[in-house]
Amino acid sequence: MCAPGKRMERELADRVLDLAAQEPDIEVAFHRQCFARHGHFAGDDDTRLEALLDCANDPLTDAVWFAHGGYGTNRIAAAALARLDAVGRAKTFLGYSDAGYLLAGLYRHGIGRPVHAPMAADIRHDGGEAAIRRVFDFLRGSTDGLERSLGAQPSVAFNLMTLAMLVGTELMPDLTGHVVLVEEVSEHLYAVDRLFFHVTQNLRGIAGIRLGRVSDVPENDRPFGASEEDIARFWCERSGIPYLGFADIGHDPGNRIVPFGHRG
């Protein structure tokens, strides 16, 4: 476990460790960097980068599971990709939201197994224990926690803001023919509209978009006049991208698992 963006609170880590202690075939370890503090971040860029590489290139671990989201992964993702060794390049990497920058870069270069999945900090929510156990079950090989809409086309899942910031960068993978699942949190609906405008301009050729939950929408000084689904439908139609309906992903404990490239 490492934290390439925001720091992890120790009491939350202890709760995850208590859950893992109940699982005879699961062992979880938090890198000390998870608890570092450097302004917004869990340590400065070099500290977060070295911790990520410590976890990824460690031959005694099977997966790198991101402790928290927040912001900061994009600042170290390219450097991390360049320094993964053969062990690191074979790992499973799990997270969502800000972790999407690294998941995207991994997928672009065919490195490891990037997976949109709950993070350790999700234990802070009501129902968070179920999210943690969903990841444990996935690591055992269970498919019960996968997003139910996964079908014949390969799929990826992103926070909408993260995806909008990714397009056009050195981390953005080719998503031609993919179903793209998106979710958002704590953004005004006019901002969601703006994000869809930008994203759909850059995703022509995909197999379609599915809309996850848009949650904790701030109250604006006037109603936007369209729902999040109205927004998704509008920009998909404008861009010639199929709108495929809802997906069960979001910034909440119900967030389901989407292995990048998975075909149902």
KAGI-V396294 format. One record per residue. N is the residue number from 1. RES is the residue in one small letter. OMEGA is omega as a letter, one per 40 degrees, with the letter a starting at -180 (999 if undefined). Layout:
N&RES&OMEGA / N&RES&OMEGA
//
This chain:
1&m&i / 2&c&a / 3&a&a / 4&p&i / 5&g&a / 6&k&a / 7&r&i / 8&m&i / 9&e&a / 10&r&a / 11&e&i / 12&l&i / 13&a&i / 14&d&i / 15&r&i / 16&v&i / 17&l&i / 18&d&i / 19&l&a / 20&a&a / 21&a&i / 22&q&a / 23&e&a / 24&p&a / 25&d&i / 26&i&i / 27&e&a / 28&v&i / 29&a&i / 30&f&i / 31&h&a / 32&r&i / 33&q&a / 34&c&a / 35&f&i / 36&a&i / 37&r&i / 38&h&a / 39&g&i / 40&h&a / 41&f&i / 42&a&a / 43&g&i / 44&d&a / 45&d&a / 46&d&i / 47&t&a / 48&r&i / 49&l&a / 50&e&i / 51&a&i / 52&l&i / 53&l&i / 54&d&a / 55&c&a / 56&a&a / 57&n&i / 58&d&a / 59&p&a / 60&l&i / 61&t&a / 62&d&a / 63&a&i / 64&v&a / 65&w&a / 66&f&a / 67&a&a / 68&h&i / 69&g&a / 70&g&i / 71&y&i / 72&g&a / 73&t&a / 74&n&a / 75&r&a / 76&i&a / 77&a&a / 78&a&i / 79&a&i / 80&a&i / 81&l&a / 82&a&a / 83&r&i / 84&l&i / 85&d&a / 86&a&i / 87&v&a / 88&g&a / 89&r&i / 90&a&a / 91&k&i / 92&t&i / 93&f&a / 94&l&i / 95&g&i / 96&y&a / 97&s&a / 98&d&i / 99&a&i / 100&g&i / 101&y&a / 102&l&i / 103&l&i / 104&a&a / 105&g&i / 106&l&a / 107&y&i / 108&r&a / 109&h&i / 110&g&a / 111&i&i / 112&g&a / 113&r&i / 114&p&a / 115&v&i / 116&h&a / 117&a&i / 118&p&i / 119&m&a / 120&a&a / 121&a&i / 122&d&i / 123&i&a / 124&r&a / 125&h&i / 126&d&a / 127&g&a / 128&g&i / 129&e&i / 130&a&i / 131&a&i / 132&i&i / 133&r&i / 134&r&i / 135&v&i / 136&f&a / 137&d&i / 138&f&a / 139&l&i / 140&r&a / 141&g&i / 142&s&i / 143&t&a / 144&d&a / 145&g&a / 146&l&i / 147&e&a / 148&r&a / 149&s&a / 150&l&a / 151&g&a / 152&a&i / 153&q&i / 154&p&a / 155&s&i / 156&v&i / 157&a&a / 158&f&i / 159&n&a / 160&l&i / 161&m&i / 162&t&a / 163&l&i / 164&a&i / 165&m&a / 166&l&a / 167&v&a / 168&g&a / 169&t&i / 170&e&a / 171&l&a / 172&m&i / 173&p&i / 174&d&a / 175&l&i / 176&t&i / 177&g&a / 178&h&i / 179&v&a / 180&v&i / 181&l&a / 182&v&i / 183&e&a / 184&e&i / 185&v&i / 186&s&i / 187&e&i / 188&h&i / 189&l&i / 190&y&i / 191&a&i / 192&v&i / 193&d&i / 194&r&i / 195&l&i / 196&f&i / 197&f&a / 198&h&a / 199&v&a / 200&t&i / 201&q&a / 202&n&a / 203&l&i / 204&r&a / 205&g&i / 206&i&a / 207&a&i / 208&g&i / 209&i&i / 210&r&a / 211&l&i / 212&g&a / 213&r&i / 214&v&a / 215&s&i / 216&d&a / 217&v&i / 218&p&i / 219&e&i / 220&n&i / 221&d&i / 222&r&i / 223&p&i / 224&f&i / 225&g&i / 226&a&i / 227&s&i / 228&e&i / 229&e&i / 230&d&i / 231&i&a / 232&a&i / 233&r&a / 234&f&a / 235&w&i / 236&c&i / 237&e&a / 238&r&a / 239&s&a / 240&g&i / 241&i&i / 242&p&i / 243&y&a / 244&l&i / 245&g&a / 246&f&i / 247&a&a / 248&d&i / 249&i&i / 250&g&i / 251&h&a / 252&d&a / 253&p&i / 254&g&a / 255&n&a / 256&r&a / 257&i&i / 258&v&i / 259&p&a / 260&f&i / 261&g&a / 262&h&i / 263&r&a / 264&g&999
//
